[in-house]
Amino acid sequence: MSKKSFYYLIKIQFLGYRFHGWQKQTKHKTVHLMIDKTLNFILKKKVFKTLGSGRTDAMVSANGTAFELFIEDYQIKNLDDFLENFNFNLPQDIRALSIKEVDPVFNIIKDVKEKEYHYVFACGSKFHPFCAPLLTTIHETLNINLMRKGATLFQGKHNFKTYCYKPRKEGTFERELSCCEIIDNTIYKANFFPEKSYFLKVIGKGFGRYQIRLMMGALIKLGKGEIDLDYISQSLSKNNSLKMDYIAPASGLILHQVKFRGI
């Protein structure tokens, strides 16, 4: 008798500061590892596997992302009870937001419609150490208005090879961003946060390794006066040979949300 599989989409959020990214790695604590350890405990000896909607780097957080849970020959009877038990056993820096049974044809990677990232930062001073997990501090004063203009240059369809870490010759570098802008931070707040902070908002279907952090690195250099708007324009042209040498710190980057087709 053939075994039947059941499929669930679980949306989560996590603080990435103590994790070495999403993907399981030998001798490193990762988000995927902690999720599978928790599921292994609450599902006991049931056969299951999990697949994330994408990877995040070490110290990167997520306000909203998701993974798919595949369980062999076992259907979760009460999704609300399962979610409560899952959260009870997860570490405090990971939280499950929802669970939904999905059709077997759903593909958590191919069915991603768009991803929205935020890079949170402040400048001009040394701020409270408690900010470190969520906000990057640039000690120098930055030209924010110029950085706003620079951010808009990334919007649209461009060649992002300059903003891919160790690009391969056979890689695909043409990508499209539906949004790229620097806006005042009104989302991430705490009483120890600086009075004024900002975030780079980027929306697209997919991104290369370190792409957003390299883009933010270029914008920081622009704000310091080390490069100009023409540099960014040229760096996005098809046959340019420019290389961005500054990768912005990981802890300011937050995966804000992932949207799926048909969900």
C-alpha positions in Angstrom: 0.0 0.0 0.0 1.5 3.4 -1.1 2.0 6.0 1.5 0.3 9.4 1.2 2.1 12.7 1.9 0.6 15.9 3.3 1.9 19.4 2.6 1.8 22.5 4.8 3.0 26.1 4.3 4.2 27.5 7.6 5.0 31.3 7.9 7.6 32.3 10.4 9.6 35.2 11.7 13.0 35.2 13.5 15.8 37.3 14.9 18.9 36.2 13.0 21.6 37.7 15.2 22.7 34.5 16.8 22.2 32.2 13.8 24.6 31.3 11.0 21.9 31.9 8.4 19.0 29.7 7.3 20.6 26.6 5.7 21.9 23.7 7.8 25.6 23.7 8.3 28.1 21.5 10.1 29.1 22.8 13.5 26.9 26.0 13.1 23.5 26.9 14.7 21.1 27.8 11.9 17.4 28.6 11.7 16.6 25.5 9.6 18.4 23.3 12.1 16.4 24.7 15.0 13.1 24.3 13.2 13.8 20.7 12.2 15.0 19.9 15.8 11.7 21.3 17.1 9.6 19.4 14.5 11.4 16.2 15.2 10.5 16.6 18.9 6.8 17.4 18.4 6.2 15.0 15.5 8.0 12.2 17.4 9.0 9.4 15.0 7.0 10.6 12.0 8.8 10.9 8.7 9.0 14.6 7.5 11.2 17.1 5.6 11.2 20.9 5.3 12.1 23.3 2.5 12.6 27.0 2.9 11.4 29.7 0.5 15.0 30.8 0.2 18.2 31.3 2.2 19.3 34.1 4.5 22.8 35.0 5.4 24.3 34.8 8.9 22.8 37.4 11.3 20.0 38.4 8.8 16.5 38.5 10.4 13.1 37.9 8.9 9.9 39.6 9.8 8.0 37.3 7.5 9.2 34.3 5.6 8.0 30.7 5.1 8.9 27.0 4.7 7.1 24.0 3.5 6.5 20.9 5.7 6.1 17.5 4.0 4.9 14.8 6.3 4.6 11.1 5.2 1.5 9.2 6.0 0.3 11.6 8.7 -2.2 14.4 8.5 -2.3 17.1 11.2 -5.8 17.0 12.7 -5.9 20.4 14.3 -3.7 23.1 12.8 -4.3 25.6 15.6 -3.1 23.1 18.3 -0.1 22.2 16.2 0.9 25.9 15.7 0.6 26.5 19.5 2.7 23.4 20.3 5.3 24.3 17.7 5.7 27.8 19.1 5.8 26.5 22.7 8.9 24.4 21.8 10.7 26.8 19.4 13.4 29.0 20.8 12.3 32.5 21.7 13.9 34.1 18.7 11.9 32.1 16.2 8.1 32.4 16.0 5.6 30.6 13.7 2.8 32.9 12.5 0.5 30.6 10.6 0.1 27.1 9.1 -1.9 26.1 6.1 -2.4 22.8 4.2 -1.4 23.3 0.5 -1.9 21.3 -2.7 0.9 18.9 -3.7 1.5 21.1 -6.9 2.5 24.1 -4.7 6.3 24.8 -5.0 7.6 27.0 -2.2 10.6 28.1 -4.4 9.0 28.4 -7.9 5.8 29.9 -6.6 7.4 32.9 -5.0 5.8 36.0 -6.4 8.0 38.6 -4.7 10.3 39.2 -1.8 10.5 42.4 0.1 13.7 43.3 2.0 14.5 46.2 4.4 18.0 47.4 5.3 17.7 49.4 8.5 20.4 52.0 9.3 21.2 55.2 11.1 24.2 57.6 10.8 26.1 60.4 12.4 26.8 58.9 15.9 27.5 55.8 18.0 24.1 54.5 19.1 22.9 52.1 21.9 24.5 48.6 21.6 21.0 47.1 21.9 20.4 48.4 18.3 23.0 46.0 16.9 20.8 43.0 16.0 18.5 45.1 13.8 20.2 48.3 12.8 23.5 49.2 11.2 25.3 52.2 12.5 27.3 54.4 10.2 29.4 56.7 12.3 29.9 59.4 9.6 27.1 61.7 8.6 25.6 60.5 5.3 24.0 62.6 2.5 20.6 60.9 2.8 18.9 62.9 0.0 21.7 61.8 -2.4 21.3 58.2 -1.3 17.6 58.4 -2.0 18.3 59.4 -5.5 20.9 56.7 -5.8 18.4 54.0 -4.6 15.9 54.8 -7.4 18.6 54.0 -10.0 18.4 50.3 -9.0 14.7 50.1 -9.7 13.7 48.4 -12.9 15.5 45.8 -15.0 19.3 45.9 -14.9 22.5 43.9 -15.0 23.4 43.4 -11.3 26.7 41.6 -11.9 28.5 44.3 -9.9 26.3 43.5 -7.0 26.8 39.7 -7.0 29.4 38.2 -4.7 32.0 36.2 -6.7 29.9 36.1 -9.9 30.4 33.1 -12.2 30.8 33.6 -16.0 27.7 31.5 -16.7 25.6 33.3 -14.1 22.4 35.1 -14.8 22.7 38.7 -13.7 19.8 40.5 -15.3 17.1 41.0 -12.6 14.2 43.3 -12.1 13.4 45.3 -9.0 9.8 46.6 -8.8 10.8 48.9 -5.9 14.0 50.4 -4.5 13.8 53.4 -2.2 15.2 54.8 1.0 12.4 55.9 3.4 12.2 57.0 7.0 12.0 54.2 9.4 8.5 54.1 11.1 8.3 50.3 11.3 11.2 49.1 13.6 11.1 51.0 16.8 12.4 50.7 20.4 13.1 53.3 23.1 16.8 52.8 22.6 16.7 53.3 18.9 18.1 56.6 17.5 15.6 59.4 17.1 16.1 59.2 13.3 16.7 56.1 11.3 16.0 54.9 7.7 15.7 51.8 5.7 16.3 50.7 2.1 13.2 49.0 0.8 13.8 46.5 -2.0 11.2 44.4 -3.8 11.9 41.7 -6.4 11.3 38.1 -7.3 14.8 36.9 -6.4 18.3 38.2 -5.5 21.9 37.1 -5.9 24.2 36.3 -3.0 24.9 39.5 -0.9 23.1 41.5 -3.6 21.1 43.8 -1.3 24.1 44.3 1.0 26.3 45.2 -1.9 23.7 47.7 -3.2 23.5 49.2 0.3 27.3 49.3 0.4 27.3 51.4 -2.8 24.6 53.7 -1.3 26.7 54.2 1.9 29.7 55.0 -0.2 27.5 57.4 -2.2 26.4 59.1 1.0 30.0 59.5 2.1 30.9 61.1 -1.2 33.3 58.2 -2.2 31.3 57.5 -5.5 28.7 59.5 -7.4 25.4 58.8 -9.2 27.1 58.2 -12.5 29.1 55.3 -10.9 25.8 53.6 -9.9 24.3 54.1 -13.3 27.5 52.7 -15.0 27.6 49.7 -12.6 24.2 48.6 -13.8 25.1 48.7 -17.5 25.3 45.4 -19.4 29.1 45.2 -20.2 30.6 47.1 -17.3 33.6 45.7 -15.4 33.0 47.6 -12.1 33.2 45.7 -8.8 31.7 46.9 -5.5 34.2 46.3 -2.8 32.0 47.1 0.3 29.4 44.7 1.6 27.2 46.3 4.2 26.9 44.5 7.5 24.4 41.6 7.7 22.6 42.6 10.9 20.8 45.5 9.3 19.1 43.3 6.7 15.5 42.1 7.3 13.4 39.9 5.0 10.2 41.8 5.5 7.8 39.5 3.7 7.4 36.8 1.0 4.4 36.7 -1.3 3.3 33.5 -3.2 1.2 33.0 -6.3 -2.2 31.5 -5.5 -1.7 31.7 -1.7 
